Amino acid sequence: MNHTPPATAQGITGGAGLVSSGASRFSKQSAMAVLVCWLLVVFDGYDLIVYGTVQSSLINDTGWGLTKATAGTVGSMAFVGMMMGAIFAGRMSDTWGRRRTIIGCAIVFSIFTILCAFSPNAIVFGALRLLAGIGLGGLVPSANALVAELVPTKWRSTVATLMMSGVPIGGSIAALVGIPMIPAFGWPVMFLVAVLALIVVIPLGFRYLPETLAPSLRGVSSNAAATREPAGFRSLLRAPFLSMSLLYAGATLVTLFAWYGLGTWLPNLMQLAGYNLGSALTFALALNLGAVAGSVITAWAGTRFGPIPTAIAAAGVAAAALLVLVTGPPVAVVYLMLVLAGVGTHGTQCLIIAAVASHYPAHLRGTALGWALGVGRIGAVAAPQVGGLLLAAGLGVNSNFLAFAGAAAVAAVLLAAIAIKIKSTGKISEGASNV
């Protein structure tokens, strides 16, 4: 049986159309699809960081009886859901198609984020955050897999990195919105912003997101289909992908530990350091603006020097910046170090995603991204817990900064191991030369 797609299915044909992988040009339809994915990632980032902006209000104003330790547990619930969503949605996007998976995940995280505003207690709030997290976690690997198929190979790393700028932009919006809105209207209003995703961006997704061909139909002959690795986690966890899959997952885990640990605890840490809520949120804004800048800087540097060498440097910058914070520098230096921490932590993760998208063949791309981000969410789950436990143990604000700096340093080591492995084994797929 010949699995070569017919000519009418080889390009984007609209919202319900099909697109083959390995695009050789970047059409207007592709650009609109990438824009929609980016907007969804912005809301993904907003929904992730919004908990950090309302955490102090949940502890002090709700009467739910939250402590620093239990607030960390509640903060972890979204990341537990993200771990589940990333693992399974990445696999589903390779099997069922990117479009349906992306839109489904966006609907899930929007609805359950809105419902968080009406939570009567911490248990219900945590459960809703977990359910929203399933959609949040599934969106990013699915969207990145789709974008990787829509753009020319030479631009894949750059566009993947720039698209992930949506996460800190969403976080910056959360901090900016929170400064006037929380004192005026209370914490629930922060979760109602997700209504915009539900009524504006998701309809754009139905209009502009193309569907991808089923893996067995992506322009391969029956002989090639018979000899290649089947889509699924089993292929990732055996030769020739096993060691690289473990290293990418480990690097993602410690990077997300640092990034989401800072995102969850930074406003509260700065309040504990003596700043008021408004000032504490401006520190969170500095972190997220640094991450936005990091997306742009690392996109250029990743194209120029390669994603993995650039990621090693970015992780090193993050570790050094967080160590400087431990010394209690002047306020201006604190802002600068938080910007650099944002550049380094989020930039590292963007580059890891770009490297994974280029390292694996197309039929494993969504699964590989889901694997790395799913396992990596263990770090995101652990970070709020560890931050809360360190504070509850009386170890102070600096204990958090040291923990996150250590995670960034470990990321640099694991990424160096990836670089050595790539140099010794060569590329695995057609895109691996970008890594």
C-alpha positions as CSV (number, residue, x, y, z in Angstrom):
1,M,0.0,0.0,0.0
2,N,1.4,3.4,-1.0
3,H,1.2,5.9,1.9
4,T,2.2,8.9,-0.1
5,P,-0.5,11.6,0.5
6,P,-2.3,12.9,-2.5
7,A,-1.4,16.3,-3.9
8,T,-4.5,17.9,-2.5
9,A,-3.4,17.0,1.1
10,Q,0.2,18.2,0.9
11,G,-0.4,21.8,2.0
12,I,-2.5,23.8,4.4
13,T,-6.0,24.0,3.2
14,G,-7.6,26.0,6.0
15,G,-8.7,25.3,9.5
16,A,-10.0,21.8,8.7
17,G,-7.2,21.1,6.2
18,L,-4.1,19.0,6.4
19,V,-0.4,20.0,6.4
20,S,2.5,17.7,5.7
21,S,5.6,18.0,7.9
22,G,8.9,19.5,6.7
23,A,7.5,22.7,5.3
24,S,9.8,24.3,2.7
25,R,8.2,27.7,2.9
26,F,6.5,29.9,5.4
27,S,3.0,30.8,4.0
28,K,0.5,33.3,5.4
29,Q,-1.7,30.5,6.6
30,S,1.3,29.0,8.5
31,A,2.1,32.4,10.0
32,M,-1.5,32.7,11.3
33,A,-1.4,29.3,12.7
34,V,1.9,30.1,14.5
35,L,0.4,33.3,15.8
36,V,-2.6,31.5,17.2
37,C,-0.3,29.0,18.9
38,W,1.7,31.8,20.4
39,L,-1.4,33.5,21.7
40,L,-2.4,30.3,23.4
41,V,1.0,30.0,24.9
42,V,0.6,33.6,26.3
43,F,-2.5,32.4,28.1
44,D,-0.7,29.3,29.2
45,G,2.0,31.5,30.7
46,Y,-0.5,33.8,32.3
47,D,-2.4,30.8,33.9
48,L,0.9,29.4,35.2
49,I,2.3,32.6,36.8
50,V,-1.0,33.9,38.1
51,Y,-0.8,31.7,41.2
52,G,2.3,33.5,42.3
53,T,0.6,36.8,42.1
54,V,-2.4,35.8,44.2
55,Q,-0.5,33.5,46.7
56,S,-0.2,36.1,49.4
57,S,-3.9,37.0,49.1
58,L,-4.9,33.3,49.3
59,I,-2.8,33.0,52.5
60,N,-3.9,36.2,54.2
61,D,-7.4,37.1,52.9
62,T,-9.4,33.9,52.1
63,G,-9.8,32.3,55.5
64,W,-8.8,29.0,54.0
65,G,-6.2,28.4,56.7
66,L,-3.3,28.2,54.2
67,T,0.3,28.2,55.5
68,K,3.4,28.7,53.5
69,A,3.9,24.9,53.3
70,T,0.3,24.2,52.3
71,A,0.3,27.1,49.9
72,G,3.2,25.4,48.2
73,T,1.2,22.2,48.0
74,V,-1.7,24.0,46.3
75,G,0.7,25.7,44.0
76,S,2.0,22.3,43.0
77,M,-1.4,21.0,41.9
78,A,-1.3,22.8,38.5
79,F,2.1,21.3,37.8
80,V,0.9,17.8,38.7
81,G,-1.8,18.3,36.1
82,M,0.8,19.7,33.6
83,M,2.9,16.6,34.0
84,M,0.0,14.4,33.1
85,G,-1.1,16.6,30.3
86,A,2.4,16.9,28.8
87,I,3.0,13.2,28.7
88,F,-0.3,12.1,27.2
89,A,-1.1,15.1,25.0
90,G,2.3,14.9,23.3
91,R,1.6,11.2,22.5
92,M,-2.0,12.0,21.4
93,S,-0.9,14.8,19.1
94,D,1.3,12.3,17.2
95,T,-1.6,9.9,17.0
96,W,-4.8,12.0,16.7
97,G,-3.3,15.2,15.2
98,R,-2.0,18.5,16.6
99,R,-5.1,20.6,15.9
100,R,-7.6,18.6,17.9
101,T,-5.1,18.2,20.8
102,I,-4.2,21.9,20.9
103,I,-7.8,23.1,20.9
104,G,-8.9,20.5,23.4
105,C,-6.2,21.5,25.8
106,A,-7.0,25.2,25.4
107,I,-10.6,24.6,26.2
108,V,-9.8,22.5,29.3
109,F,-7.3,25.0,30.8
110,S,-9.6,28.0,30.1
111,I,-12.7,26.5,31.7
112,F,-11.1,25.2,34.8
113,T,-9.1,28.4,35.3
114,I,-12.3,30.5,35.2
115,L,-13.9,28.1,37.7
116,C,-10.9,28.8,40.1
117,A,-12.4,32.3,40.7
118,F,-15.4,30.7,42.4
119,S,-13.6,28.2,44.6
120,P,-15.1,28.0,48.1
121,N,-12.0,26.4,49.8
122,A,-8.4,25.4,49.2
123,I,-9.4,21.8,48.3
124,V,-11.7,22.8,45.5
125,F,-9.2,25.4,44.3
126,G,-6.4,22.9,44.2
127,A,-8.5,20.3,42.3
128,L,-9.5,22.9,39.7
129,R,-5.8,24.0,39.3
130,L,-4.9,20.3,38.8
131,L,-7.6,20.0,36.0
132,A,-6.5,23.3,34.4
133,G,-2.9,22.0,34.6
134,I,-3.8,19.0,32.4
135,G,-4.7,21.4,29.6
136,L,-1.8,23.7,30.3
137,G,0.7,20.9,30.2
138,G,-0.7,19.4,27.0
139,L,-0.8,22.6,25.0
140,V,2.9,23.4,24.9
141,P,4.3,20.1,23.4
142,S,1.4,19.9,21.0
143,A,1.8,23.5,19.8
144,N,5.5,23.2,19.5
145,A,5.2,20.0,17.4
146,L,2.7,21.7,15.1
147,V,4.9,24.8,14.7
148,A,7.9,22.7,13.9
149,E,6.0,21.2,11.0
150,L,4.8,24.6,9.7
151,V,8.1,26.4,9.4
152,P,11.1,25.7,7.2
153,T,13.7,23.5,8.9
154,K,16.3,26.3,9.0
155,W,13.9,28.5,11.0
156,R,12.6,25.8,13.3
157,S,14.9,26.5,16.3
158,T,14.4,30.3,16.1
159,V,10.6,30.1,15.8
160,A,10.2,27.5,18.5
161,T,12.3,29.7,20.9
162,L,10.4,32.9,20.0
163,M,7.0,31.2,20.4
164,M,7.9,30.3,23.9
165,S,8.3,34.0,24.7
166,G,4.5,33.7,25.2
167,V,5.1,32.1,28.6
168,P,6.9,35.0,30.2
169,I,4.8,37.6,28.3
170,G,1.7,35.9,29.9
171,G,3.5,36.0,33.3
172,S,4.3,39.7,32.8
173,I,0.7,40.4,32.0
174,A,-0.3,38.6,35.2
175,A,2.0,40.8,37.3
176,L,0.9,44.0,35.5
177,V,-2.8,43.1,35.9
178,G,-2.3,42.1,39.5
179,I,-0.8,45.3,40.7
180,P,-4.0,47.4,40.3
181,M,-6.6,44.6,40.1
182,I,-6.0,42.6,43.2
183,P,-6.2,45.5,45.7
184,A,-9.3,46.8,43.8
185,F,-11.3,43.7,43.1
186,G,-9.6,40.8,45.0
187,W,-7.8,37.7,43.8
188,P,-10.7,36.0,42.0
189,V,-10.6,38.5,39.1
190,M,-7.2,37.3,38.1
191,F,-8.6,34.0,37.0
192,L,-11.5,35.5,35.1
193,V,-9.0,36.7,32.5
194,A,-9.1,33.2,31.0
195,V,-12.5,34.2,29.6
196,L,-10.6,36.0,26.8
197,A,-8.9,32.8,25.7
198,L,-12.2,31.0,25.6
199,I,-14.2,33.5,23.6
200,V,-11.4,35.1,21.4
201,V,-8.3,32.9,20.9
202,I,-9.9,29.4,20.8
203,P,-12.3,30.4,18.0
204,L,-9.2,31.6,16.1
205,G,-7.7,28.2,16.6
206,F,-10.8,26.6,15.0
207,R,-10.3,28.9,12.0
208,Y,-6.6,28.9,11.4
209,L,-5.0,25.8,12.9
210,P,-4.4,23.2,10.3
211,E,-4.5,19.5,11.0
212,T,-1.4,17.4,10.4
213,L,-1.3,14.1,8.6
214,A,-1.4,11.0,10.6
215,P,2.1,9.8,11.2
216,S,1.8,6.9,8.9
217,L,0.7,9.2,6.0
218,R,3.4,11.9,6.2
219,G,4.8,11.3,2.7
220,V,6.7,8.1,3.5
221,S,6.6,4.9,1.5
222,S,5.3,1.7,2.9
223,N,8.8,0.3,3.1
224,A,10.0,3.3,5.1
225,A,7.0,3.1,7.4
226,A,7.8,-0.5,8.0
227,T,11.4,0.1,9.0
228,R,11.2,3.3,11.1
229,E,10.5,3.4,14.9
230,P,6.8,3.4,15.8
231,A,5.4,6.5,17.4
232,G,5.4,6.0,21.2
233,F,7.3,6.2,24.4
234,R,8.9,2.8,23.9
235,S,10.8,4.2,20.9
236,L,12.2,7.0,23.0
237,L,13.4,4.7,25.7
238,R,15.6,2.4,23.6
239,A,18.5,2.8,21.2
240,P,19.3,5.1,19.6
241,F,17.3,7.6,21.6
242,L,17.5,6.3,25.2
243,S,20.4,8.3,26.6
244,M,19.4,11.5,24.9
245,S,15.8,11.2,26.0
246,L,16.9,10.8,29.7
247,L,19.3,13.7,29.5
248,Y,16.7,16.0,27.9
249,A,14.2,15.0,30.5
250,G,16.7,15.6,33.3
251,A,17.7,19.0,32.0
252,T,14.1,20.0,31.6
253,L,13.3,18.9,35.2
254,V,15.9,21.0,36.9
255,T,15.3,24.0,34.6
256,L,11.6,24.0,35.3
257,F,12.4,23.6,39.0
258,A,14.3,26.9,38.9
259,W,11.9,28.7,36.6
260,Y,8.6,27.7,38.2
261,G,10.1,27.9,41.7
262,L,10.9,31.6,41.1
263,G,7.5,32.2,39.4
264,T,5.6,30.7,42.3
265,W,7.5,32.1,45.2
266,L,9.2,35.3,44.1
267,P,6.4,37.8,45.1
268,N,6.1,36.1,48.5
269,L,9.8,36.0,48.9
270,M,10.2,39.7,48.3
271,Q,7.4,40.5,50.7
272,L,9.2,38.4,53.3
273,A,12.3,40.4,52.5
274,G,10.4,43.6,53.5
275,Y,8.8,44.9,50.3
276,N,5.0,45.6,50.0
277,L,2.8,43.7,47.6
278,G,3.1,46.3,44.8
279,S,6.9,46.3,44.9
280,A,7.0,42.5,45.2
281,L,4.9,42.2,42.0
282,T,7.3,44.6,40.2
283,F,10.1,42.1,41.0
284,A,8.0,39.4,39.4
285,L,7.5,41.6,36.4
286,A,11.3,42.1,36.1
287,L,11.8,38.3,36.2
288,N,9.2,37.8,33.4
289,L,10.4,40.7,31.3
290,G,13.9,39.2,31.5
291,A,12.4,35.9,30.3
292,V,10.8,37.7,27.4
293,A,14.1,39.3,26.5
294,G,15.7,35.9,27.0
295,S,13.4,34.4,24.4
296,V,14.6,36.9,21.8
297,I,18.3,36.8,22.8
298,T,18.4,33.0,22.9
299,A,16.5,32.7,19.6
300,W,19.3,34.7,17.9
301,A,22.1,33.0,19.8
302,G,20.6,29.6,19.4
303,T,20.6,30.1,15.6
304,R,24.1,31.5,15.6
305,F,25.8,29.1,18.0
306,G,23.4,26.2,18.3
307,P,20.6,25.6,20.9
308,I,22.7,23.4,23.3
309,P,25.8,25.6,23.6
310,T,23.6,28.6,24.1
311,A,21.5,26.8,26.7
312,I,24.6,25.9,28.7
313,A,25.6,29.6,28.8
314,A,22.0,30.7,29.7
315,A,21.9,28.2,32.6
316,G,25.2,29.4,33.9
317,V,23.9,33.0,33.8
318,A,20.8,32.1,35.7
319,A,22.9,30.3,38.4
320,A,25.3,33.2,38.8
321,A,22.5,35.8,39.0
322,L,20.6,33.9,41.7
323,L,23.8,33.5,43.7
324,V,24.3,37.3,43.6
325,L,20.8,37.7,45.2
326,V,22.0,35.7,48.2
327,T,24.5,38.5,49.0
328,G,21.7,41.1,49.6
329,P,22.7,43.6,46.9
330,P,21.1,47.0,46.4
331,V,17.6,47.2,44.9
332,A,18.9,48.2,41.5
333,V,21.2,45.1,41.4
334,V,18.3,43.0,42.6
335,Y,16.2,44.0,39.6
336,L,19.1,43.4,37.2
337,M,19.8,39.9,38.7
338,L,16.1,39.0,38.4
339,V,16.1,40.1,34.8
340,L,19.2,37.9,34.2
341,A,17.6,35.0,36.1
342,G,14.6,35.3,33.8
343,V,16.8,35.4,30.7
344,G,18.7,32.4,31.9
345,T,16.0,30.1,33.3
346,H,13.3,30.6,30.6
347,G,15.9,31.0,27.9
348,T,17.4,27.6,28.8
349,Q,14.0,25.9,28.6
350,C,13.2,27.5,25.3
351,L,16.4,26.2,23.9
352,I,15.8,22.7,25.2
353,I,12.4,22.7,23.5
354,A,14.0,23.9,20.3
355,A,16.7,21.2,20.5
356,V,14.2,18.4,21.2
357,A,12.0,19.5,18.3
358,S,15.1,19.3,16.0
359,H,16.6,16.2,17.4
360,Y,13.9,13.7,16.8
361,P,12.2,12.6,13.6
362,A,8.8,14.1,12.8
363,H,6.7,11.0,13.8
364,L,8.3,11.1,17.3
365,R,8.4,14.9,17.8
366,G,5.2,15.4,19.8
367,T,5.9,12.3,21.9
368,A,9.5,13.5,22.6
369,L,8.4,17.0,23.5
370,G,5.7,15.5,25.7
371,W,8.2,13.2,27.4
372,A,10.7,15.9,28.1
373,L,8.1,18.4,29.4
374,G,6.1,15.7,31.2
375,V,9.1,14.3,33.2
376,G,10.3,17.9,33.5
377,R,7.1,18.8,35.3
378,I,8.4,16.8,38.3
379,G,10.7,19.8,38.9
380,A,7.8,22.2,38.5
381,V,5.7,20.1,41.0
382,A,8.6,19.9,43.5
383,A,9.6,23.6,43.3
384,P,6.6,25.1,45.1
385,Q,6.8,22.3,47.7
386,V,10.5,22.7,48.3
387,G,10.2,26.5,48.5
388,G,7.5,26.3,51.1
389,L,9.2,23.7,53.2
390,L,12.5,25.7,53.2
391,L,10.6,28.7,54.5
392,A,8.5,26.7,56.9
393,A,11.8,25.3,58.3
394,G,13.0,28.8,59.1
395,L,15.8,28.8,56.6
396,G,14.9,32.1,55.1
397,V,14.5,33.7,51.7
398,N,18.1,32.9,50.7
399,S,17.5,29.2,51.0
400,N,15.1,29.4,48.0
401,F,17.5,31.4,45.9
402,L,20.3,28.9,46.7
403,A,18.0,25.9,45.7
404,F,17.0,27.5,42.4
405,A,20.6,28.5,41.6
406,G,21.8,24.9,42.3
407,A,19.1,23.6,39.9
408,A,20.3,26.0,37.1
409,A,23.9,24.8,37.7
410,V,22.8,21.2,37.4
411,A,21.0,22.1,34.1
412,A,24.3,23.4,32.7
413,V,26.1,20.2,33.6
414,L,23.4,18.0,32.0
415,L,23.3,20.2,28.9
416,A,27.1,19.8,28.6
417,A,26.6,16.0,28.7
418,I,24.1,16.4,25.8
419,A,26.6,18.4,23.8
420,I,29.3,15.8,24.3
421,K,26.9,13.0,23.4
422,I,25.8,14.8,20.2
423,K,29.4,15.4,19.2
424,S,30.3,11.8,19.7
425,T,27.2,10.2,18.0
426,G,26.3,12.8,15.3
427,K,22.8,13.8,14.3
428,I,19.8,11.5,14.6
429,S,17.3,13.3,12.4
430,E,17.4,15.8,9.6
431,G,17.0,18.6,12.1
432,A,19.7,17.5,14.6
433,S,22.4,19.5,12.9
434,N,20.7,22.6,14.4
435,V,21.4,21.2,17.9
